[in-house]
Amino acid sequence: MSPHEVVEVVTIAAPPSAVWAAVSDPCGYGRWSPEATGAQRTSGDGAWAVGDRFTGLNKARLSWRTQCRVVVAQTERRFAFDVNVGPLPIARWAFELEELPDGRTFVTQRWTDRRDGVLGALAKPAGIPVGRGYDAATRNRQTMRATLDALKAELEGAN
């Protein structure tokens, strides 16, 4: 794991199909995330596929929007999307699923910082006014842990 990546994991007592149904729909992320409040799909329809786009809706101290594009959609295995703010690349978010022998699902949530080079230097301070602070990795570790705990509680409560 690089210093530009944060990984959190959880085991959920639900099959990969149930976990996939949840994590492969960004419009539902507001149910678990302390920061993402939802999404508005801007391209594609039906099951999310590579190339589909959405506007991410977020709130810490202030609200902000991001432009997102699905980059991986491997059914019941991996769902990932890139996040930009205007022309600035920000991050790649991914959920990776692994079925365990007992039918539970091992879930990895991964955040990769894409704020490199000159554009990255411009993007990094953008988190300060909205309430995210300057240290995205530390902030994301906290919100990812909360997200996975809430996802687990929702899916296990449904079984």
Chimera marker file (.cmm) of the C-alpha trace (Angstrom):
<marker_set name="trace">
<marker id="1" x="0.000" y="0.000" z="0.000" r="1" g="1" b="0" radius="0.5"/>
<marker id="2" x="1.431" y="3.352" z="-1.032" r="1" g="1" b="0" radius="0.5"/>
<marker id="3" x="1.271" y="6.541" z="1.046" r="1" g="1" b="0" radius="0.5"/>
<marker id="4" x="-1.315" y="7.694" z="-1.491" r="1" g="1" b="0" radius="0.5"/>
<marker id="5" x="-3.709" y="4.886" z="-0.620" r="1" g="1" b="0" radius="0.5"/>
<marker id="6" x="-5.974" y="4.045" z="2.300" r="1" g="1" b="0" radius="0.5"/>
<marker id="7" x="-7.508" y="0.599" z="2.749" r="1" g="1" b="0" radius="0.5"/>
<marker id="8" x="-10.157" y="-0.496" z="5.249" r="1" g="1" b="0" radius="0.5"/>
<marker id="9" x="-11.762" y="-3.947" z="5.441" r="1" g="1" b="0" radius="0.5"/>
<marker id="10" x="-14.766" y="-5.653" z="6.985" r="1" g="1" b="0" radius="0.5"/>
<marker id="11" x="-16.348" y="-9.103" z="6.878" r="1" g="1" b="0" radius="0.5"/>
<marker id="12" x="-20.090" y="-9.031" z="6.290" r="1" g="1" b="0" radius="0.5"/>
<marker id="13" x="-22.431" y="-11.938" z="7.005" r="1" g="1" b="0" radius="0.5"/>
<marker id="14" x="-24.108" y="-11.640" z="3.613" r="1" g="1" b="0" radius="0.5"/>
<marker id="15" x="-23.390" y="-13.176" z="0.207" r="1" g="1" b="0" radius="0.5"/>
<marker id="16" x="-21.416" y="-11.218" z="-2.399" r="1" g="1" b="0" radius="0.5"/>
<marker id="17" x="-24.608" y="-10.695" z="-4.430" r="1" g="1" b="0" radius="0.5"/>
<marker id="18" x="-26.183" y="-8.686" z="-1.588" r="1" g="1" b="0" radius="0.5"/>
<marker id="19" x="-23.010" y="-6.688" z="-0.948" r="1" g="1" b="0" radius="0.5"/>
<marker id="20" x="-22.593" y="-6.069" z="-4.683" r="1" g="1" b="0" radius="0.5"/>
<marker id="21" x="-26.158" y="-4.781" z="-4.990" r="1" g="1" b="0" radius="0.5"/>
<marker id="22" x="-25.328" y="-2.201" z="-2.329" r="1" g="1" b="0" radius="0.5"/>
<marker id="23" x="-21.820" y="-1.050" z="-3.255" r="1" g="1" b="0" radius="0.5"/>
<marker id="24" x="-22.348" y="-0.978" z="-7.028" r="1" g="1" b="0" radius="0.5"/>
<marker id="25" x="-24.964" y="1.790" z="-6.746" r="1" g="1" b="0" radius="0.5"/>
<marker id="26" x="-23.367" y="5.123" z="-5.783" r="1" g="1" b="0" radius="0.5"/>
<marker id="27" x="-26.819" y="6.677" z="-5.380" r="1" g="1" b="0" radius="0.5"/>
<marker id="28" x="-27.177" y="4.715" z="-2.124" r="1" g="1" b="0" radius="0.5"/>
<marker id="29" x="-23.869" y="5.667" z="-0.487" r="1" g="1" b="0" radius="0.5"/>
<marker id="30" x="-25.553" y="8.332" z="1.628" r="1" g="1" b="0" radius="0.5"/>
<marker id="31" x="-27.119" y="5.551" z="3.701" r="1" g="1" b="0" radius="0.5"/>
<marker id="32" x="-23.733" y="4.606" z="5.188" r="1" g="1" b="0" radius="0.5"/>
<marker id="33" x="-21.211" y="7.374" z="4.591" r="1" g="1" b="0" radius="0.5"/>
<marker id="34" x="-20.720" y="10.207" z="7.076" r="1" g="1" b="0" radius="0.5"/>
<marker id="35" x="-19.690" y="12.398" z="4.124" r="1" g="1" b="0" radius="0.5"/>
<marker id="36" x="-21.201" y="11.168" z="0.842" r="1" g="1" b="0" radius="0.5"/>
<marker id="37" x="-24.870" y="12.131" z="0.798" r="1" g="1" b="0" radius="0.5"/>
<marker id="38" x="-25.750" y="10.445" z="-2.496" r="1" g="1" b="0" radius="0.5"/>
<marker id="39" x="-25.279" y="10.712" z="-6.232" r="1" g="1" b="0" radius="0.5"/>
<marker id="40" x="-27.098" y="11.824" z="-9.331" r="1" g="1" b="0" radius="0.5"/>
<marker id="41" x="-26.556" y="9.630" z="-12.360" r="1" g="1" b="0" radius="0.5"/>
<marker id="42" x="-25.634" y="11.645" z="-15.445" r="1" g="1" b="0" radius="0.5"/>
<marker id="43" x="-25.098" y="8.853" z="-17.990" r="1" g="1" b="0" radius="0.5"/>
<marker id="44" x="-25.997" y="5.209" z="-18.427" r="1" g="1" b="0" radius="0.5"/>
<marker id="45" x="-29.028" y="3.337" z="-17.151" r="1" g="1" b="0" radius="0.5"/>
<marker id="46" x="-29.743" y="-0.010" z="-15.569" r="1" g="1" b="0" radius="0.5"/>
<marker id="47" x="-26.835" y="-1.761" z="-13.861" r="1" g="1" b="0" radius="0.5"/>
<marker id="48" x="-23.813" y="0.503" z="-13.480" r="1" g="1" b="0" radius="0.5"/>
<marker id="49" x="-21.159" y="-0.147" z="-16.131" r="1" g="1" b="0" radius="0.5"/>
<marker id="50" x="-17.696" y="1.113" z="-17.018" r="1" g="1" b="0" radius="0.5"/>
<marker id="51" x="-17.999" y="4.593" z="-18.478" r="1" g="1" b="0" radius="0.5"/>
<marker id="52" x="-21.200" y="5.535" z="-16.634" r="1" g="1" b="0" radius="0.5"/>
<marker id="53" x="-21.012" y="8.937" z="-14.983" r="1" g="1" b="0" radius="0.5"/>
<marker id="54" x="-22.524" y="10.515" z="-11.908" r="1" g="1" b="0" radius="0.5"/>
<marker id="55" x="-22.317" y="13.619" z="-9.795" r="1" g="1" b="0" radius="0.5"/>
<marker id="56" x="-21.215" y="12.786" z="-6.261" r="1" g="1" b="0" radius="0.5"/>
<marker id="57" x="-22.994" y="14.731" z="-3.525" r="1" g="1" b="0" radius="0.5"/>
<marker id="58" x="-20.998" y="15.315" z="-0.345" r="1" g="1" b="0" radius="0.5"/>
<marker id="59" x="-21.120" y="17.281" z="2.876" r="1" g="1" b="0" radius="0.5"/>
<marker id="60" x="-18.749" y="17.933" z="5.758" r="1" g="1" b="0" radius="0.5"/>
<marker id="61" x="-18.960" y="21.524" z="7.011" r="1" g="1" b="0" radius="0.5"/>
<marker id="62" x="-20.137" y="22.652" z="3.539" r="1" g="1" b="0" radius="0.5"/>
<marker id="63" x="-21.642" y="20.741" z="0.623" r="1" g="1" b="0" radius="0.5"/>
<marker id="64" x="-19.753" y="20.057" z="-2.596" r="1" g="1" b="0" radius="0.5"/>
<marker id="65" x="-20.166" y="18.086" z="-5.801" r="1" g="1" b="0" radius="0.5"/>
<marker id="66" x="-17.761" y="15.891" z="-7.694" r="1" g="1" b="0" radius="0.5"/>
<marker id="67" x="-17.768" y="14.477" z="-11.200" r="1" g="1" b="0" radius="0.5"/>
<marker id="68" x="-17.345" y="10.707" z="-11.189" r="1" g="1" b="0" radius="0.5"/>
<marker id="69" x="-16.877" y="7.989" z="-13.795" r="1" g="1" b="0" radius="0.5"/>
<marker id="70" x="-17.135" y="4.234" z="-13.238" r="1" g="1" b="0" radius="0.5"/>
<marker id="71" x="-13.814" y="2.627" z="-14.213" r="1" g="1" b="0" radius="0.5"/>
<marker id="72" x="-14.367" y="-0.977" z="-13.007" r="1" g="1" b="0" radius="0.5"/>
<marker id="73" x="-17.638" y="-2.911" z="-12.711" r="1" g="1" b="0" radius="0.5"/>
<marker id="74" x="-16.850" y="-6.621" z="-12.260" r="1" g="1" b="0" radius="0.5"/>
<marker id="75" x="-20.075" y="-8.135" z="-10.946" r="1" g="1" b="0" radius="0.5"/>
<marker id="76" x="-19.758" y="-9.364" z="-7.351" r="1" g="1" b="0" radius="0.5"/>
<marker id="77" x="-15.976" y="-8.689" z="-7.422" r="1" g="1" b="0" radius="0.5"/>
<marker id="78" x="-14.957" y="-5.035" z="-7.834" r="1" g="1" b="0" radius="0.5"/>
<marker id="79" x="-16.602" y="-1.658" z="-8.334" r="1" g="1" b="0" radius="0.5"/>
<marker id="80" x="-14.442" y="1.453" z="-8.755" r="1" g="1" b="0" radius="0.5"/>
<marker id="81" x="-14.875" y="5.018" z="-9.892" r="1" g="1" b="0" radius="0.5"/>
<marker id="82" x="-12.656" y="8.035" z="-10.465" r="1" g="1" b="0" radius="0.5"/>
<marker id="83" x="-13.510" y="11.365" z="-8.871" r="1" g="1" b="0" radius="0.5"/>
<marker id="84" x="-12.711" y="14.786" z="-10.300" r="1" g="1" b="0" radius="0.5"/>
<marker id="85" x="-13.589" y="18.293" z="-9.206" r="1" g="1" b="0" radius="0.5"/>
<marker id="86" x="-13.803" y="20.230" z="-12.443" r="1" g="1" b="0" radius="0.5"/>
<marker id="87" x="-10.601" y="19.478" z="-14.349" r="1" g="1" b="0" radius="0.5"/>
<marker id="88" x="-8.756" y="18.327" z="-11.217" r="1" g="1" b="0" radius="0.5"/>
<marker id="89" x="-8.279" y="14.573" z="-10.647" r="1" g="1" b="0" radius="0.5"/>
<marker id="90" x="-8.968" y="13.809" z="-6.984" r="1" g="1" b="0" radius="0.5"/>
<marker id="91" x="-9.250" y="10.099" z="-6.184" r="1" g="1" b="0" radius="0.5"/>
<marker id="92" x="-10.226" y="6.592" z="-7.146" r="1" g="1" b="0" radius="0.5"/>
<marker id="93" x="-12.649" y="4.808" z="-4.827" r="1" g="1" b="0" radius="0.5"/>
<marker id="94" x="-13.109" y="1.044" z="-4.974" r="1" g="1" b="0" radius="0.5"/>
<marker id="95" x="-15.012" y="-1.729" z="-3.257" r="1" g="1" b="0" radius="0.5"/>
<marker id="96" x="-13.492" y="-5.211" z="-3.653" r="1" g="1" b="0" radius="0.5"/>
<marker id="97" x="-15.482" y="-8.309" z="-2.664" r="1" g="1" b="0" radius="0.5"/>
<marker id="98" x="-14.259" y="-11.798" z="-1.860" r="1" g="1" b="0" radius="0.5"/>
<marker id="99" x="-16.614" y="-14.638" z="-1.009" r="1" g="1" b="0" radius="0.5"/>
<marker id="100" x="-15.491" y="-16.592" z="2.037" r="1" g="1" b="0" radius="0.5"/>
<marker id="101" x="-16.000" y="-20.368" z="2.329" r="1" g="1" b="0" radius="0.5"/>
<marker id="102" x="-18.814" y="-19.864" z="4.851" r="1" g="1" b="0" radius="0.5"/>
<marker id="103" x="-20.783" y="-17.588" z="2.478" r="1" g="1" b="0" radius="0.5"/>
<marker id="104" x="-19.817" y="-14.321" z="4.143" r="1" g="1" b="0" radius="0.5"/>
<marker id="105" x="-18.150" y="-11.559" z="2.118" r="1" g="1" b="0" radius="0.5"/>
<marker id="106" x="-14.785" y="-9.971" z="2.835" r="1" g="1" b="0" radius="0.5"/>
<marker id="107" x="-15.054" y="-6.341" z="1.710" r="1" g="1" b="0" radius="0.5"/>
<marker id="108" x="-12.120" y="-4.049" z="1.003" r="1" g="1" b="0" radius="0.5"/>
<marker id="109" x="-12.727" y="-0.354" z="0.510" r="1" g="1" b="0" radius="0.5"/>
<marker id="110" x="-9.819" y="1.398" z="-1.163" r="1" g="1" b="0" radius="0.5"/>
<marker id="111" x="-9.128" y="5.108" z="-1.685" r="1" g="1" b="0" radius="0.5"/>
<marker id="112" x="-6.289" y="6.081" z="-4.010" r="1" g="1" b="0" radius="0.5"/>
<marker id="113" x="-5.161" y="9.704" z="-4.127" r="1" g="1" b="0" radius="0.5"/>
<marker id="114" x="-4.953" y="10.965" z="-7.718" r="1" g="1" b="0" radius="0.5"/>
<marker id="115" x="-3.890" y="14.500" z="-6.738" r="1" g="1" b="0" radius="0.5"/>
<marker id="116" x="-0.412" y="14.439" z="-8.251" r="1" g="1" b="0" radius="0.5"/>
<marker id="117" x="1.721" y="17.033" z="-9.990" r="1" g="1" b="0" radius="0.5"/>
<marker id="118" x="0.723" y="20.641" z="-10.530" r="1" g="1" b="0" radius="0.5"/>
<marker id="119" x="-3.004" y="19.910" z="-10.699" r="1" g="1" b="0" radius="0.5"/>
<marker id="120" x="-2.745" y="17.921" z="-7.475" r="1" g="1" b="0" radius="0.5"/>
<marker id="121" x="-1.035" y="20.804" z="-5.726" r="1" g="1" b="0" radius="0.5"/>
<marker id="122" x="-4.017" y="22.958" z="-6.705" r="1" g="1" b="0" radius="0.5"/>
<marker id="123" x="-6.552" y="20.361" z="-5.544" r="1" g="1" b="0" radius="0.5"/>
<marker id="124" x="-5.126" y="19.446" z="-2.117" r="1" g="1" b="0" radius="0.5"/>
<marker id="125" x="-6.106" y="22.658" z="-0.282" r="1" g="1" b="0" radius="0.5"/>
<marker id="126" x="-9.685" y="22.407" z="-1.614" r="1" g="1" b="0" radius="0.5"/>
<marker id="127" x="-10.661" y="20.132" z="1.282" r="1" g="1" b="0" radius="0.5"/>
<marker id="128" x="-10.004" y="22.796" z="3.900" r="1" g="1" b="0" radius="0.5"/>
<marker id="129" x="-12.949" y="25.167" z="3.296" r="1" g="1" b="0" radius="0.5"/>
<marker id="130" x="-15.529" y="22.351" z="3.008" r="1" g="1" b="0" radius="0.5"/>
<marker id="131" x="-14.448" y="20.852" z="6.334" r="1" g="1" b="0" radius="0.5"/>
<marker id="132" x="-12.335" y="17.902" z="5.210" r="1" g="1" b="0" radius="0.5"/>
<marker id="133" x="-9.002" y="19.391" z="6.278" r="1" g="1" b="0" radius="0.5"/>
<marker id="134" x="-5.720" y="19.066" z="4.411" r="1" g="1" b="0" radius="0.5"/>
<marker id="135" x="-4.912" y="15.443" z="5.331" r="1" g="1" b="0" radius="0.5"/>
<marker id="136" x="-7.253" y="13.476" z="3.067" r="1" g="1" b="0" radius="0.5"/>
<marker id="137" x="-5.761" y="10.100" z="4.015" r="1" g="1" b="0" radius="0.5"/>
<marker id="138" x="-6.501" y="10.482" z="7.732" r="1" g="1" b="0" radius="0.5"/>
<marker id="139" x="-9.965" y="11.902" z="7.091" r="1" g="1" b="0" radius="0.5"/>
<marker id="140" x="-10.791" y="9.124" z="4.613" r="1" g="1" b="0" radius="0.5"/>
<marker id="141" x="-9.627" y="6.370" z="6.971" r="1" g="1" b="0" radius="0.5"/>
<marker id="142" x="-12.146" y="7.654" z="9.545" r="1" g="1" b="0" radius="0.5"/>
<marker id="143" x="-15.025" y="7.984" z="7.085" r="1" g="1" b="0" radius="0.5"/>
<marker id="144" x="-14.240" y="4.651" z="5.408" r="1" g="1" b="0" radius="0.5"/>
<marker id="145" x="-14.323" y="2.846" z="8.751" r="1" g="1" b="0" radius="0.5"/>
<marker id="146" x="-17.690" y="4.431" z="9.543" r="1" g="1" b="0" radius="0.5"/>
<marker id="147" x="-18.994" y="3.603" z="6.058" r="1" g="1" b="0" radius="0.5"/>
<marker id="148" x="-18.019" y="-0.061" z="6.278" r="1" g="1" b="0" radius="0.5"/>
<marker id="149" x="-19.461" y="-0.403" z="9.782" r="1" g="1" b="0" radius="0.5"/>
<marker id="150" x="-22.781" y="1.081" z="8.616" r="1" g="1" b="0" radius="0.5"/>
<marker id="151" x="-22.810" y="-1.082" z="5.460" r="1" g="1" b="0" radius="0.5"/>
<marker id="152" x="-22.234" y="-4.169" z="7.604" r="1" g="1" b="0" radius="0.5"/>
<marker id="153" x="-25.000" y="-3.186" z="10.034" r="1" g="1" b="0" radius="0.5"/>
<marker id="154" x="-27.466" y="-2.593" z="7.199" r="1" g="1" b="0" radius="0.5"/>
<marker id="155" x="-26.725" y="-5.804" z="5.328" r="1" g="1" b="0" radius="0.5"/>
<marker id="156" x="-26.569" y="-8.033" z="8.381" r="1" g="1" b="0" radius="0.5"/>
<marker id="157" x="-29.761" y="-6.500" z="9.727" r="1" g="1" b="0" radius="0.5"/>
<marker id="158" x="-31.495" y="-7.432" z="6.475" r="1" g="1" b="0" radius="0.5"/>
<marker id="159" x="-30.587" y="-11.143" z="6.789" r="1" g="1" b="0" radius="0.5"/>
<link id1="1" id2="2" r="1" g="1" b="0" radius="0.2"/>
<link id1="2" id2="3" r="1" g="1" b="0" radius="0.2"/>
<link id1="3" id2="4" r="1" g="1" b="0" radius="0.2"/>
<link id1="4" id2="5" r="1" g="1" b="0" radius="0.2"/>
<link id1="5" id2="6" r="1" g="1" b="0" radius="0.2"/>
<link id1="6" id2="7" r="1" g="1" b="0" radius="0.2"/>
<link id1="7" id2="8" r="1" g="1" b="0" radius="0.2"/>
<link id1="8" id2="9" r="1" g="1" b="0" radius="0.2"/>
<link id1="9" id2="10" r="1" g="1" b="0" radius="0.2"/>
<link id1="10" id2="11" r="1" g="1" b="0" radius="0.2"/>
<link id1="11" id2="12" r="1" g="1" b="0" radius="0.2"/>
<link id1="12" id2="13" r="1" g="1" b="0" radius="0.2"/>
<link id1="13" id2="14" r="1" g="1" b="0" radius="0.2"/>
<link id1="14" id2="15" r="1" g="1" b="0" radius="0.2"/>
<link id1="15" id2="16" r="1" g="1" b="0" radius="0.2"/>
<link id1="16" id2="17" r="1" g="1" b="0" radius="0.2"/>
<link id1="17" id2="18" r="1" g="1" b="0" radius="0.2"/>
<link id1="18" id2="19" r="1" g="1" b="0" radius="0.2"/>
<link id1="19" id2="20" r="1" g="1" b="0" radius="0.2"/>
<link id1="20" id2="21" r="1" g="1" b="0" radius="0.2"/>
<link id1="21" id2="22" r="1" g="1" b="0" radius="0.2"/>
<link id1="22" id2="23" r="1" g="1" b="0" radius="0.2"/>
<link id1="23" id2="24" r="1" g="1" b="0" radius="0.2"/>
<link id1="24" id2="25" r="1" g="1" b="0" radius="0.2"/>
<link id1="25" id2="26" r="1" g="1" b="0" radius="0.2"/>
<link id1="26" id2="27" r="1" g="1" b="0" radius="0.2"/>
<link id1="27" id2="28" r="1" g="1" b="0" radius="0.2"/>
<link id1="28" id2="29" r="1" g="1" b="0" radius="0.2"/>
<link id1="29" id2="30" r="1" g="1" b="0" radius="0.2"/>
<link id1="30" id2="31" r="1" g="1" b="0" radius="0.2"/>
<link id1="31" id2="32" r="1" g="1" b="0" radius="0.2"/>
<link id1="32" id2="33" r="1" g="1" b="0" radius="0.2"/>
<link id1="33" id2="34" r="1" g="1" b="0" radius="0.2"/>
<link id1="34" id2="35" r="1" g="1" b="0" radius="0.2"/>
<link id1="35" id2="36" r="1" g="1" b="0" radius="0.2"/>
<link id1="36" id2="37" r="1" g="1" b="0" radius="0.2"/>
<link id1="37" id2="38" r="1" g="1" b="0" radius="0.2"/>
<link id1="38" id2="39" r="1" g="1" b="0" radius="0.2"/>
<link id1="39" id2="40" r="1" g="1" b="0" radius="0.2"/>
<link id1="40" id2="41" r="1" g="1" b="0" radius="0.2"/>
<link id1="41" id2="42" r="1" g="1" b="0" radius="0.2"/>
<link id1="42" id2="43" r="1" g="1" b="0" radius="0.2"/>
<link id1="43" id2="44" r="1" g="1" b="0" radius="0.2"/>
<link id1="44" id2="45" r="1" g="1" b="0" radius="0.2"/>
<link id1="45" id2="46" r="1" g="1" b="0" radius="0.2"/>
<link id1="46" id2="47" r="1" g="1" b="0" radius="0.2"/>
<link id1="47" id2="48" r="1" g="1" b="0" radius="0.2"/>
<link id1="48" id2="49" r="1" g="1" b="0" radius="0.2"/>
<link id1="49" id2="50" r="1" g="1" b="0" radius="0.2"/>
<link id1="50" id2="51" r="1" g="1" b="0" radius="0.2"/>
<link id1="51" id2="52" r="1" g="1" b="0" radius="0.2"/>
<link id1="52" id2="53" r="1" g="1" b="0" radius="0.2"/>
<link id1="53" id2="54" r="1" g="1" b="0" radius="0.2"/>
<link id1="54" id2="55" r="1" g="1" b="0" radius="0.2"/>
<link id1="55" id2="56" r="1" g="1" b="0" radius="0.2"/>
<link id1="56" id2="57" r="1" g="1" b="0" radius="0.2"/>
<link id1="57" id2="58" r="1" g="1" b="0" radius="0.2"/>
<link id1="58" id2="59" r="1" g="1" b="0" radius="0.2"/>
<link id1="59" id2="60" r="1" g="1" b="0" radius="0.2"/>
<link id1="60" id2="61" r="1" g="1" b="0" radius="0.2"/>
<link id1="61" id2="62" r="1" g="1" b="0" radius="0.2"/>
<link id1="62" id2="63" r="1" g="1" b="0" radius="0.2"/>
<link id1="63" id2="64" r="1" g="1" b="0" radius="0.2"/>
<link id1="64" id2="65" r="1" g="1" b="0" radius="0.2"/>
<link id1="65" id2="66" r="1" g="1" b="0" radius="0.2"/>
<link id1="66" id2="67" r="1" g="1" b="0" radius="0.2"/>
<link id1="67" id2="68" r="1" g="1" b="0" radius="0.2"/>
<link id1="68" id2="69" r="1" g="1" b="0" radius="0.2"/>
<link id1="69" id2="70" r="1" g="1" b="0" radius="0.2"/>
<link id1="70" id2="71" r="1" g="1" b="0" radius="0.2"/>
<link id1="71" id2="72" r="1" g="1" b="0" radius="0.2"/>
<link id1="72" id2="73" r="1" g="1" b="0" radius="0.2"/>
<link id1="73" id2="74" r="1" g="1" b="0" radius="0.2"/>
<link id1="74" id2="75" r="1" g="1" b="0" radius="0.2"/>
<link id1="75" id2="76" r="1" g="1" b="0" radius="0.2"/>
<link id1="76" id2="77" r="1" g="1" b="0" radius="0.2"/>
<link id1="77" id2="78" r="1" g="1" b="0" radius="0.2"/>
<link id1="78" id2="79" r="1" g="1" b="0" radius="0.2"/>
<link id1="79" id2="80" r="1" g="1" b="0" radius="0.2"/>
<link id1="80" id2="81" r="1" g="1" b="0" radius="0.2"/>
<link id1="81" id2="82" r="1" g="1" b="0" radius="0.2"/>
<link id1="82" id2="83" r="1" g="1" b="0" radius="0.2"/>
<link id1="83" id2="84" r="1" g="1" b="0" radius="0.2"/>
<link id1="84" id2="85" r="1" g="1" b="0" radius="0.2"/>
<link id1="85" id2="86" r="1" g="1" b="0" radius="0.2"/>
<link id1="86" id2="87" r="1" g="1" b="0" radius="0.2"/>
<link id1="87" id2="88" r="1" g="1" b="0" radius="0.2"/>
<link id1="88" id2="89" r="1" g="1" b="0" radius="0.2"/>
<link id1="89" id2="90" r="1" g="1" b="0" radius="0.2"/>
<link id1="90" id2="91" r="1" g="1" b="0" radius="0.2"/>
<link id1="91" id2="92" r="1" g="1" b="0" radius="0.2"/>
<link id1="92" id2="93" r="1" g="1" b="0" radius="0.2"/>
<link id1="93" id2="94" r="1" g="1" b="0" radius="0.2"/>
<link id1="94" id2="95" r="1" g="1" b="0" radius="0.2"/>
<link id1="95" id2="96" r="1" g="1" b="0" radius="0.2"/>
<link id1="96" id2="97" r="1" g="1" b="0" radius="0.2"/>
<link id1="97" id2="98" r="1" g="1" b="0" radius="0.2"/>
<link id1="98" id2="99" r="1" g="1" b="0" radius="0.2"/>
<link id1="99" id2="100" r="1" g="1" b="0" radius="0.2"/>
<link id1="100" id2="101" r="1" g="1" b="0" radius="0.2"/>
<link id1="101" id2="102" r="1" g="1" b="0" radius="0.2"/>
<link id1="102" id2="103" r="1" g="1" b="0" radius="0.2"/>
<link id1="103" id2="104" r="1" g="1" b="0" radius="0.2"/>
<link id1="104" id2="105" r="1" g="1" b="0" radius="0.2"/>
<link id1="105" id2="106" r="1" g="1" b="0" radius="0.2"/>
<link id1="106" id2="107" r="1" g="1" b="0" radius="0.2"/>
<link id1="107" id2="108" r="1" g="1" b="0" radius="0.2"/>
<link id1="108" id2="109" r="1" g="1" b="0" radius="0.2"/>
<link id1="109" id2="110" r="1" g="1" b="0" radius="0.2"/>
<link id1="110" id2="111" r="1" g="1" b="0" radius="0.2"/>
<link id1="111" id2="112" r="1" g="1" b="0" radius="0.2"/>
<link id1="112" id2="113" r="1" g="1" b="0" radius="0.2"/>
<link id1="113" id2="114" r="1" g="1" b="0" radius="0.2"/>
<link id1="114" id2="115" r="1" g="1" b="0" radius="0.2"/>
<link id1="115" id2="116" r="1" g="1" b="0" radius="0.2"/>
<link id1="116" id2="117" r="1" g="1" b="0" radius="0.2"/>
<link id1="117" id2="118" r="1" g="1" b="0" radius="0.2"/>
<link id1="118" id2="119" r="1" g="1" b="0" radius="0.2"/>
<link id1="119" id2="120" r="1" g="1" b="0" radius="0.2"/>
<link id1="120" id2="121" r="1" g="1" b="0" radius="0.2"/>
<link id1="121" id2="122" r="1" g="1" b="0" radius="0.2"/>
<link id1="122" id2="123" r="1" g="1" b="0" radius="0.2"/>
<link id1="123" id2="124" r="1" g="1" b="0" radius="0.2"/>
<link id1="124" id2="125" r="1" g="1" b="0" radius="0.2"/>
<link id1="125" id2="126" r="1" g="1" b="0" radius="0.2"/>
<link id1="126" id2="127" r="1" g="1" b="0" radius="0.2"/>
<link id1="127" id2="128" r="1" g="1" b="0" radius="0.2"/>
<link id1="128" id2="129" r="1" g="1" b="0" radius="0.2"/>
<link id1="129" id2="130" r="1" g="1" b="0" radius="0.2"/>
<link id1="130" id2="131" r="1" g="1" b="0" radius="0.2"/>
<link id1="131" id2="132" r="1" g="1" b="0" radius="0.2"/>
<link id1="132" id2="133" r="1" g="1" b="0" radius="0.2"/>
<link id1="133" id2="134" r="1" g="1" b="0" radius="0.2"/>
<link id1="134" id2="135" r="1" g="1" b="0" radius="0.2"/>
<link id1="135" id2="136" r="1" g="1" b="0" radius="0.2"/>
<link id1="136" id2="137" r="1" g="1" b="0" radius="0.2"/>
<link id1="137" id2="138" r="1" g="1" b="0" radius="0.2"/>
<link id1="138" id2="139" r="1" g="1" b="0" radius="0.2"/>
<link id1="139" id2="140" r="1" g="1" b="0" radius="0.2"/>
<link id1="140" id2="141" r="1" g="1" b="0" radius="0.2"/>
<link id1="141" id2="142" r="1" g="1" b="0" radius="0.2"/>
<link id1="142" id2="143" r="1" g="1" b="0" radius="0.2"/>
<link id1="143" id2="144" r="1" g="1" b="0" radius="0.2"/>
<link id1="144" id2="145" r="1" g="1" b="0" radius="0.2"/>
<link id1="145" id2="146" r="1" g="1" b="0" radius="0.2"/>
<link id1="146" id2="147" r="1" g="1" b="0" radius="0.2"/>
<link id1="147" id2="148" r="1" g="1" b="0" radius="0.2"/>
<link id1="148" id2="149" r="1" g="1" b="0" radius="0.2"/>
<link id1="149" id2="150" r="1" g="1" b="0" radius="0.2"/>
<link id1="150" id2="151" r="1" g="1" b="0" radius="0.2"/>
<link id1="151" id2="152" r="1" g="1" b="0" radius="0.2"/>
<link id1="152" id2="153" r="1" g="1" b="0" radius="0.2"/>
<link id1="153" id2="154" r="1" g="1" b="0" radius="0.2"/>
<link id1="154" id2="155" r="1" g="1" b="0" radius="0.2"/>
<link id1="155" id2="156" r="1" g="1" b="0" radius="0.2"/>
<link id1="156" id2="157" r="1" g="1" b="0" radius="0.2"/>
<link id1="157" id2="158" r="1" g="1" b="0" radius="0.2"/>
<link id1="158" id2="159" r="1" g="1" b="0" radius="0.2"/>
</marker_set>
